[in-house]
Every structure is written in C-alpha cells, then in structure tokens.
Amino acid sequence: MSLSEVFAATERAALWVADMEVLRLHYYHTLRHWRARFAANRAEVAALADERFCRMWEYYLAAVQVGFLNGSNMETLGAAAPSTCRQCHRSARGRGQGTPPHAVPTIS
C-alpha cells in the first residue's frame, strides 16, 4: 500500500497524522551491521546449526538489505483523532480555526 493510499484511508477515518517516519535506510544500515556480525561469527553459527542454515541466512540478509537500499519501504505512521492529538493542538494554537499545517491533505 502506498503512502498516498494510507493517508487517504486515514482521512476517511476522520484521523489526523500526528507523526510519520520513513525507516527504509535505517533498516538498510541495520541489516548491513547484522550481515557483518553474522560473517564474523559464521563458524560458530555453523557449529550450532548447519551449512544450509548459514547459506539461507546469508541470502536472506543480503536480499533484504538490497531491497531496503533500492526501494522497499518501511514507514511508521502515528494517527490520532483531532480531539486527542496534542501535536495538532500545539500546531493550531495561535493560528485561529483551521487545519494544522501537518494534517492530512484532502485527496479526491
């Protein structure tokens, strides 16, 4: 599901987006570190499991790392009802009535 679809669904549910973060590159770097640590301890892992497991795990870590580097997305989205969204109230304070600047845009 694309972010535009998620934002549209959030709006239809009468919610405001209070926070949104794209974690794609964070996951890429995390997987890069996991692969390096796995490689450094591969012999110990092979003694506990087997060679087949090591090859599958190496393939999985490499594939997922490349996926996040080249476009697989991972986002977190915090949504709240307008009456309970503290960030929304802080943003709207002093601006009179209206929609906070970070509220979900209307999508037709």
DSSP file (Angstrom, degrees, kcal/mol; ACC not computed):
  #  RESIDUE AA STRUCTURE BP1 BP2  ACC     N-H-->O    O-->H-N    N-H-->O    O-->H-N    TCO  KAPPA ALPHA  PHI   PSI    X-CA   Y-CA   Z-CA
    1    1 A M              0   0    0      0, 0.0     2,-0.1     0, 0.0     0, 0.0   0.000 360.0 360.0 360.0 132.9    0.0    0.0    0.0
    2    2 A S     >  -     0   0    0      1,-0.1     4,-2.1     4,-0.0     3,-0.2  -0.355 360.0-112.5 -79.3 161.9    1.4    3.4   -1.0
    3    3 A L  H  > S+     0   0    0      1,-0.2     4,-3.0     2,-0.2     5,-0.2   0.869 118.0  57.4 -61.9 -36.0    1.6    6.3    1.4
    4    4 A S  H  > S+     0   0    0      1,-0.2     4,-2.0     2,-0.2    -1,-0.2   0.889 107.8  47.7 -63.5 -36.4   -1.0    8.2   -0.6
    5    5 A E  H  > S+     0   0    0      2,-0.2     4,-2.3     1,-0.2    -1,-0.2   0.896 112.5  49.0 -68.4 -39.8   -3.4    5.3    0.0
    6    6 A V  H  X S+     0   0    0     -4,-2.1     4,-2.3     2,-0.2    -2,-0.2   0.920 112.2  48.1 -65.1 -43.9   -2.6    5.2    3.7
    7    7 A F  H  X S+     0   0    0     -4,-3.0     4,-2.2     2,-0.2    -2,-0.2   0.889 111.4  50.7 -65.5 -38.3   -3.1    9.0    4.0
    8    8 A A  H  X S+     0   0    0     -4,-2.0     4,-2.5    -5,-0.2    -1,-0.2   0.920 111.3  47.9 -64.3 -43.1   -6.4    8.8    2.2
    9    9 A A  H  X S+     0   0    0     -4,-2.3     4,-1.5     2,-0.2    -2,-0.2   0.875 110.0  53.2 -65.1 -36.7   -7.6    6.0    4.4
   10   10 A T  H  <>S+     0   0    0     -4,-2.3     5,-2.2     2,-0.2    -1,-0.2   0.918 110.0  47.7 -63.4 -43.3   -6.5    8.0    7.5
   11   11 A E  H ><5S+     0   0    0     -4,-2.2     3,-2.1     1,-0.2    -2,-0.2   0.917 108.4  53.7 -64.2 -43.6   -8.5   11.0    6.3
   12   12 A R  H 3<5S+     0   0    0     -4,-2.5    -1,-0.2     1,-0.3    -2,-0.2   0.813 105.2  55.5 -61.5 -28.4  -11.6    8.8    5.6
   13   13 A A  T 3<5S-     0   0    0     -4,-1.5    -1,-0.3    -5,-0.2    -2,-0.2   0.364 117.8-116.1 -84.1   6.1  -11.4    7.6    9.2
   14   14 A A  T < 5S+     0   0    0     -3,-2.1     2,-0.3     1,-0.2    -3,-0.2   0.866  71.0 135.3  61.2  39.6  -11.5   11.2   10.4
   15   15 A L      < -     0   0    0     -5,-2.2     2,-0.4    66,-0.2    -1,-0.2  -0.811  48.4-137.9-113.7 157.4   -8.0   11.0   11.8
   16   16 A W  E     -A   80   0A   0     64,-3.0    64,-2.4    -2,-0.3     2,-0.6  -0.899  24.4-115.4-110.2 144.1   -5.1   13.4   11.6
   17   17 A V  E     +A   79   0A   0     -2,-0.4    62,-0.3    62,-0.2     3,-0.1  -0.693  32.8 176.6 -78.0 121.0   -1.5   12.3   11.0
   18   18 A A  E     +     0   0A   0     60,-3.2     2,-0.3    -2,-0.6    61,-0.2   0.688  67.2   1.1 -96.6 -23.3    0.5   13.2   14.2
   19   19 A D  E     -A   78   0A   0     59,-1.7    59,-3.4     2,-0.0    -1,-0.3  -0.967  56.7-178.3-163.3 145.7    3.8   11.6   13.1
   20   20 A M  E     +A   77   0A   0     -2,-0.3     2,-0.4    57,-0.2    57,-0.2  -0.960   6.1 179.1-150.6 132.4    5.3    9.8   10.1
   21   21 A E  E     -A   76   0A   0     55,-2.3    55,-2.3    -2,-0.3     2,-0.6  -0.999  21.9-142.4-138.1 134.1    8.8    8.4    9.6
   22   22 A V  E     -A   75   0A   0     -2,-0.4    53,-0.2    53,-0.2     3,-0.2  -0.855  17.9-179.3 -94.1 121.7   10.3    6.6    6.7
   23   23 A L     >  +     0   0    0     51,-3.8     4,-2.5    -2,-0.6     5,-0.2   0.288  44.4 113.4-105.6   8.6   12.7    3.9    8.1
   24   24 A R  H  > S+     0   0    0     50,-0.4     4,-1.9     1,-0.2    -1,-0.1   0.899  83.0  38.6 -52.1 -53.8   14.0    2.4    4.8
   25   25 A L  H  > S+     0   0    0      1,-0.2     4,-2.3     2,-0.2    -1,-0.2   0.805 111.6  59.0 -73.2 -27.6   17.6    3.5    5.1
   26   26 A H  H  > S+     0   0    0      2,-0.2     4,-2.3     1,-0.2    -1,-0.2   0.934 108.5  46.2 -60.4 -44.9   17.6    2.8    8.9
   27   27 A Y  H  X S+     0   0    0     -4,-2.5     4,-2.7     2,-0.2     5,-0.2   0.884 109.2  55.3 -65.8 -38.4   16.7   -0.8    8.0
   28   28 A Y  H  X S+     0   0    0     -4,-1.9     4,-2.0    -5,-0.2    -1,-0.2   0.952 111.5  43.2 -57.6 -50.0   19.4   -1.0    5.3
   29   29 A H  H  X S+     0   0    0     -4,-2.3     4,-2.0     1,-0.2    -2,-0.2   0.883 112.6  53.1 -66.6 -38.5   22.1    0.1    7.8
   30   30 A T  H  X S+     0   0    0     -4,-2.3     4,-2.4     1,-0.2    -1,-0.2   0.935 110.8  46.8 -60.5 -46.3   20.8   -2.3   10.5
   31   31 A L  H  X S+     0   0    0     -4,-2.7     4,-2.6     1,-0.2    -2,-0.2   0.853 107.8  56.7 -65.9 -34.7   20.9   -5.2    8.0
   32   32 A R  H  X S+     0   0    0     -4,-2.0     4,-1.9    -5,-0.2    -1,-0.2   0.920 110.2  44.8 -61.3 -43.1   24.4   -4.2    6.9
   33   33 A H  H  X S+     0   0    0     -4,-2.0     4,-2.6     2,-0.2    -2,-0.2   0.900 111.6  52.6 -67.5 -41.4   25.6   -4.5   10.5
   34   34 A W  H  X S+     0   0    0     -4,-2.4     4,-2.7     1,-0.2    -2,-0.2   0.918 109.2  50.2 -60.2 -43.1   23.8   -7.8   11.1
   35   35 A R  H  X S+     0   0    0     -4,-2.6     4,-2.7     2,-0.2    -1,-0.2   0.915 110.9  48.8 -62.1 -42.9   25.5   -9.2    8.0
   36   36 A A  H  X S+     0   0    0     -4,-1.9     4,-2.1     2,-0.2    -2,-0.2   0.917 113.4  46.3 -63.9 -43.4   28.9   -8.1    9.2
   37   37 A R  H  X S+     0   0    0     -4,-2.6     4,-1.1     2,-0.2    -2,-0.2   0.896 112.7  50.5 -66.4 -39.1   28.3   -9.6   12.7
   38   38 A F  H >< S+     0   0    0     -4,-2.7     3,-0.7    -5,-0.2     4,-0.2   0.942 110.2  49.6 -62.7 -46.1   27.0  -12.8   11.2
   39   39 A A  H >< S+     0   0    0     -4,-2.7     3,-0.9     1,-0.3     4,-0.3   0.886 108.9  52.9 -60.0 -39.2   30.0  -13.1    8.9
   40   40 A A  H 3< S+     0   0    0     -4,-2.1    -1,-0.3     1,-0.2    -2,-0.2   0.759 120.4  33.1 -68.0 -23.7   32.3  -12.6   11.9
   41   41 A N  T <X S+     0   0    0     -4,-1.1     4,-2.1    -3,-0.7     3,-0.3   0.131  82.3 118.1-117.1  18.3   30.6  -15.4   13.8
   42   42 A R  H <> S+     0   0    0     -3,-0.9     4,-3.0    -4,-0.2     5,-0.2   0.876  73.0  53.0 -58.3 -43.5   29.7  -17.7   10.9
   43   43 A A  H  > S+     0   0    0     -4,-0.3     4,-1.7     1,-0.2    -1,-0.2   0.897 110.1  48.6 -61.4 -40.5   31.8  -20.7   12.1
   44   44 A E  H  > S+     0   0    0     -3,-0.3     4,-1.3     2,-0.2    -1,-0.2   0.906 112.8  47.8 -65.8 -41.3   30.2  -20.6   15.5
   45   45 A V  H  X S+     0   0    0     -4,-2.1     4,-3.0     1,-0.2     3,-0.3   0.918 109.2  53.5 -65.0 -43.2   26.7  -20.4   13.9
   46   46 A A  H  < S+     0   0    0     -4,-3.0    -1,-0.2     1,-0.2    -2,-0.2   0.849 106.7  52.9 -61.3 -34.0   27.5  -23.3   11.5
   47   47 A A  H  < S+     0   0    0     -4,-1.7    -1,-0.2    -5,-0.2    -2,-0.2   0.834 114.6  41.9 -69.3 -31.8   28.6  -25.4   14.5
   48   48 A L  H  < S+     0   0    0     -4,-1.3    -2,-0.2    -3,-0.3    -1,-0.2   0.858 136.2   6.7 -81.5 -37.8   25.2  -24.7   16.2
   49   49 A A  S  < S-     0   0    0     -4,-3.0     2,-0.3    -5,-0.1    -3,-0.1   0.442  98.5 -94.4-110.0-113.3   23.1  -25.1   13.1
   50   50 A D     >  -     0   0    0      1,-0.1     4,-1.9    -5,-0.0     5,-0.1  -0.963  31.7 -90.2-163.2 175.5   24.5  -26.3    9.8
   51   51 A E  H  > S+     0   0    0     -2,-0.3     4,-2.4     1,-0.2     5,-0.2   0.868 121.1  57.1 -63.6 -37.9   25.9  -25.0    6.5
   52   52 A R  H  > S+     0   0    0      1,-0.2     4,-2.4     2,-0.2    -1,-0.2   0.930 106.7  48.9 -60.1 -46.4   22.5  -25.0    4.8
   53   53 A F  H  > S+     0   0    0      1,-0.2     4,-2.8     2,-0.2     5,-0.2   0.925 110.3  51.8 -59.2 -44.8   21.1  -22.6    7.5
   54   54 A C  H  X S+     0   0    0     -4,-1.9     4,-2.6     1,-0.2    -2,-0.2   0.913 110.5  47.5 -60.2 -44.3   24.1  -20.3    7.1
   55   55 A R  H  X S+     0   0    0     -4,-2.4     4,-2.3     2,-0.2    -1,-0.2   0.919 113.4  48.0 -64.6 -42.6   23.7  -20.1    3.4
   56   56 A M  H  X S+     0   0    0     -4,-2.4     4,-2.7     2,-0.2    -2,-0.2   0.912 113.4  47.9 -63.7 -41.4   19.9  -19.4    3.7
   57   57 A W  H  X S+     0   0    0     -4,-2.8     4,-2.7     2,-0.2     5,-0.2   0.907 111.4  49.8 -68.3 -40.8   20.6  -16.7    6.4
   58   58 A E  H  X S+     0   0    0     -4,-2.6     4,-2.3    -5,-0.2    -1,-0.2   0.919 113.0  47.5 -60.7 -43.8   23.3  -15.1    4.3
   59   59 A Y  H  X S+     0   0    0     -4,-2.3     4,-2.8    -5,-0.2     5,-0.2   0.932 112.6  49.0 -63.1 -46.4   21.0  -15.0    1.3
   60   60 A Y  H  X S+     0   0    0     -4,-2.7     4,-2.6     2,-0.2     5,-0.3   0.948 112.7  46.4 -59.5 -51.3   18.1  -13.6    3.4
   61   61 A L  H  X S+     0   0    0     -4,-2.7     4,-2.2     1,-0.2    -1,-0.2   0.909 115.5  46.5 -60.4 -42.7   20.2  -10.8    5.0
   62   62 A A  H  X S+     0   0    0     -4,-2.3     4,-2.4    -5,-0.2     5,-0.2   0.927 113.6  48.1 -65.4 -44.7   21.7   -9.8    1.6
   63   63 A A  H  X S+     0   0    0     -4,-2.8     4,-2.2     1,-0.2    -2,-0.2   0.917 114.6  44.4 -63.8 -44.5   18.4   -9.8   -0.2
   64   64 A V  H  X S+     0   0    0     -4,-2.6     4,-2.4    -5,-0.2     5,-0.2   0.896 111.9  53.4 -69.5 -38.8   16.5   -7.8    2.4
   65   65 A Q  H  X S+     0   0    0     -4,-2.2     4,-2.1    -5,-0.3    -2,-0.2   0.942 111.5  45.2 -59.6 -47.9   19.4   -5.3    2.7
   66   66 A V  H  X S+     0   0    0     -4,-2.4     4,-2.2     1,-0.2    -1,-0.2   0.888 110.1  56.4 -63.7 -39.0   19.4   -4.7   -1.1
   67   67 A G  H  <>S+     0   0    0     -4,-2.2     5,-3.2     1,-0.2     4,-0.4   0.927 109.9  43.6 -58.8 -46.6   15.7   -4.4   -1.1
   68   68 A F  H ><5S+     0   0    0     -4,-2.4     3,-0.6     3,-0.2    -1,-0.2   0.858 112.9  52.8 -69.5 -33.7   15.7   -1.6    1.5
   69   69 A L  H 3<5S+     0   0    0     -4,-2.1    -1,-0.2     1,-0.2    -2,-0.2   0.875 115.3  40.9 -65.6 -36.2   18.6    0.1   -0.2
   70   70 A N  T 3<5S-     0   0    0     -4,-2.2    -1,-0.2    -5,-0.2    -2,-0.2   0.237 134.9 -61.6-105.1  13.3   16.8    0.1   -3.6
   71   71 A G  T < 5S+     0   0    0     -3,-0.6     2,-0.3    -4,-0.4    -3,-0.2   0.353  78.0 135.5 135.9 -13.3   13.2    1.0   -2.6
   72   72 A S      < -     0   0    0     -5,-3.2    -1,-0.4    -6,-0.2     2,-0.3  -0.519  48.8-144.0 -63.2 129.1   11.4   -1.4   -0.2
   73   73 A N        -     0   0    0     -2,-0.3     2,-0.4   -50,-0.0    -1,-0.1  -0.680  25.8-175.3-102.7 152.2    9.8    1.0    2.2
   74   74 A M        +     0   0    0     -2,-0.3   -51,-3.8    -6,-0.1   -50,-0.4  -0.923  18.8 172.1-140.7 113.3    9.1    0.7    5.9
   75   75 A E  E     -A   22   0A   0     -2,-0.4     2,-0.4   -53,-0.2   -53,-0.2  -0.890  23.2-150.5-122.4 152.6    7.2    3.5    7.4
   76   76 A T  E     -A   21   0A   0    -55,-2.3   -55,-2.3    -2,-0.3     2,-0.4  -0.966  16.2-168.8-116.4 143.0    5.6    4.2   10.8
   77   77 A L  E     -A   20   0A   0     -2,-0.4     2,-0.6   -57,-0.2   -57,-0.2  -0.994   9.7-160.7-135.2 126.9    2.6    6.4   11.0
   78   78 A G  E     +A   19   0A   0    -59,-3.4   -60,-3.2    -2,-0.4   -59,-1.7  -0.941  17.8 178.2-107.6 122.0    1.0    7.8   14.1
   79   79 A A  E     +A   17   0A   0     -2,-0.6     2,-0.3   -62,-0.3   -62,-0.2  -0.913   2.1 177.8-123.6 151.3   -2.6    9.0   13.7
   80   80 A A  E     -A   16   0A   0    -64,-2.4   -64,-3.0    -2,-0.3     5,-0.1  -0.983  38.0 -95.6-148.0 155.3   -5.0   10.4   16.2
   81   81 A A    >>  -     0   0    0     -2,-0.3     3,-2.1   -66,-0.2     4,-1.0  -0.514  43.8-116.4 -66.3 141.7   -8.5   11.8   16.5
   82   82 A P  T 34 S+     0   0    0      0, 0.0     3,-0.4     0, 0.0    -1,-0.1   0.824 114.4  56.3 -52.6 -34.0   -8.4   15.6   16.1
   83   83 A S  T 34 S+     0   0    0      1,-0.2    -2,-0.0     5,-0.0     6,-0.0   0.678 115.0  37.1 -74.2 -15.7   -9.7   16.0   19.7
   84   84 A T  T <4 S+     0   0    0     -3,-2.1     2,-1.1     1,-0.0    -1,-0.2   0.413  84.8 109.5-114.1   0.1   -6.9   13.9   21.2
   85   85 A C     X  -     0   0    0     -4,-1.0     4,-2.1    -3,-0.4     5,-0.2  -0.661  42.7-175.1 -85.0  99.1   -3.9   14.9   19.0
   86   86 A R  H  > S+     0   0    0     -2,-1.1     4,-2.6     1,-0.2     5,-0.2   0.905  85.8  51.6 -60.3 -42.4   -1.7   17.0   21.3
   87   87 A Q  H  > S+     0   0    0      1,-0.2     4,-2.4     2,-0.2    -1,-0.2   0.903 108.7  51.9 -62.1 -39.7    0.7   17.9   18.4
   88   88 A C  H  > S+     0   0    0      1,-0.2     4,-1.8     2,-0.2    -1,-0.2   0.915 110.9  47.3 -62.6 -42.4   -2.3   19.0   16.3
   89   89 A H  H  X S+     0   0    0     -4,-2.1     4,-1.4     1,-0.2    -2,-0.2   0.900 111.6  50.2 -67.1 -40.5   -3.5   21.3   19.1
   90   90 A R  H  < S+     0   0    0     -4,-2.6    -1,-0.2     1,-0.2    -2,-0.2   0.906 112.1  48.3 -63.0 -40.6    0.0   22.7   19.7
   91   91 A S  H  < S+     0   0    0     -4,-2.4    -1,-0.2     1,-0.2    -2,-0.2   0.841 113.5  46.6 -69.1 -32.5    0.3   23.4   15.9
   92   92 A A  H >< S+     0   0    0     -4,-1.8     3,-2.1    -5,-0.2     4,-0.3   0.685  85.2 112.8 -85.4 -18.0   -3.1   25.1   15.7
   93   93 A R  T 3< S+     0   0    0     -4,-1.4     4,-0.0     1,-0.3    -3,-0.0  -0.278  86.9  10.2 -57.3 133.3   -2.6   27.3   18.8
   94   94 A G  T 3  S+     0   0    0      1,-0.1    -1,-0.3     0, 0.0     3,-0.1   0.438 110.2  87.1  80.0  -2.2   -2.4   30.9   18.0
   95   95 A R  S <  S-     0   0    0     -3,-2.1    -2,-0.2     1,-0.4     2,-0.1   0.379  87.0-133.7-108.2   2.8   -3.5   30.4   14.4
   96   96 A G        -     0   0    0     -4,-0.3    -1,-0.4     2,-0.0     2,-0.0  -0.404  56.1 -15.7  77.7-160.4   -7.2   30.5   15.0
   97   97 A Q  S    S+     0   0    0     -2,-0.1     2,-0.2    -3,-0.1     0, 0.0  -0.290  93.5  75.3 -73.3 161.0   -9.6   27.9   13.5
   98   98 A G  S    S-     0   0    0     -2,-0.0    -3,-0.1     2,-0.0    -2,-0.0  -0.714  81.1 -43.6 129.9-178.2   -8.5   25.7   10.7
   99   99 A T        -     0   0    0     -2,-0.2    -2,-0.0     1,-0.1   -11,-0.0  -0.710  57.6-112.2 -90.4 132.7   -6.4   22.6    9.9
  100  100 A P    >   -     0   0    0      0, 0.0     3,-1.7     0, 0.0    -8,-0.1  -0.246  33.2-109.8 -58.0 154.4   -3.0   22.3   11.4
  101  101 A P  T 3  S+     0   0    0      0, 0.0    -2,-0.0     0, 0.0   -13,-0.0   0.738 116.4  47.9 -62.9 -23.7   -0.2   22.5    8.8
  102  102 A H  T 3  S+     0   0    0    -14,-0.1   -85,-0.2     2,-0.1   -14,-0.1   0.348  84.0 122.9 -99.2   6.7    0.7   18.8    9.1
  103  103 A A  S <  S-     0   0    0     -3,-1.7   -87,-0.1     1,-0.1   -85,-0.0  -0.237  77.8 -83.0 -67.6 158.4   -2.9   17.5    8.8
  104  104 A V        -     0   0    0    -89,-0.2    -1,-0.1     1,-0.1     2,-0.1  -0.404  48.9-124.0 -63.1 128.1   -3.7   15.0    6.1
  105  105 A P        -     0   0    0      0, 0.0     2,-0.4     0, 0.0   -94,-0.1  -0.367  30.4 -97.1 -71.1 154.3   -4.5   16.8    2.8
  106  106 A T        -     0   0    0     -2,-0.1     2,-0.5   -95,-0.0   -98,-0.1  -0.581  39.6-162.9 -72.1 127.6   -7.8   16.3    1.1
  107  107 A I              0   0    0     -2,-0.4    -1,-0.0     1,-0.1    -3,-0.0  -0.960 360.0 360.0-116.4 119.4   -7.4   13.7   -1.6
  108  108 A S              0   0    0     -2,-0.5    -1,-0.1     0, 0.0    -2,-0.0   0.458 360.0 360.0 -87.5 360.0  -10.2   13.5   -4.2
